[in-house]
């Protein structure tokens, strides 16, 4: 089975090569190009391709892949809102994802962002590097006995619930499906109530039509003053322009984002020498209570190993016609 691996980084090769080391049936070619219509034809002669959350796996891309004999698309991530699932089904292309590579990796980063914006750790680090040991601008709040509102209690959201519970926080959650494993310490509430009661709001839900821009000015106004908002799920859960308006209204103690609406074209790239004209992200970074990271929630040793193992397992299953919970098309 020949697999073309798009948008490959050094860490991808390091995690995938050991998985196929003793498997003569799998051959991987790594390329730096991102998957999009212009590069889809590079997959000619391959049985499958592997793409990431930043790829364009829309209708045009899928049509070109199909024309070139590719019938298997492996997403090495949990999200697949960048995949035209209906088109894939129409073309008979199997699409598999990695839904649970390491829930703790993402949840731990979410709490890390919450702590960093609360205690202004990024600002404190830079102040001390400049021999400024004053405490001005660094005051935070205790998380102990505060209320954490977790939106989405799948594997990652459940891990975040456990972390917040460990901090001694009251944990409330919103999800259409209640997770029975959390019954001992999580109170499920409606979304409006979660917004109104939470001191920390952390988003752990998929991007759907119903969740698109769920964080908007109307809902921001329902939140407590000095609330902390964290998003490690999908950028478009948050209406960035209206988030900025909410920040300007002094609604937030802090905002921590590992994902954001402008990340396509930026994520995993070094653009430090470029002037980013009309960048909403740059406007966000102008605020002292906002911290943005590089969509790195998945980036731990354990998570990378799990992603590689599950992706290659998905390849084998697809080649044998086996269906699983990892299938989306």
Secondary structure, 3 states (H helix, E strand, C coil): CEEEECCCCHHHHHHHHHHHCCCCCCEEEECCCCCCCCCHHHHCCCCEEEECCCCCECHHHHHHHHHCCCCEEEECCCCCCCECHHHHHHHCCEEECCCCCCHHHHHHHHHHHHHHHHHCHHHHHHHHHCCCCCCCCCCCCCCCCCEEEEECCCHHHHHHHHHHHHCCCEEEEECCCCCHHHCCCEEECCHHHHHHHCCEEEECCCCCCCCCCCECHHHHCCCCCCEEEEECCCHHHECHHHHHHHHHCCCEEEEEECCCCCCCCCCCCCCCCCCCCCCHHHHHHCCCCEEECCCCCCCCHHHHHHHHHHHHHHHHHHHCCCCCCCECC
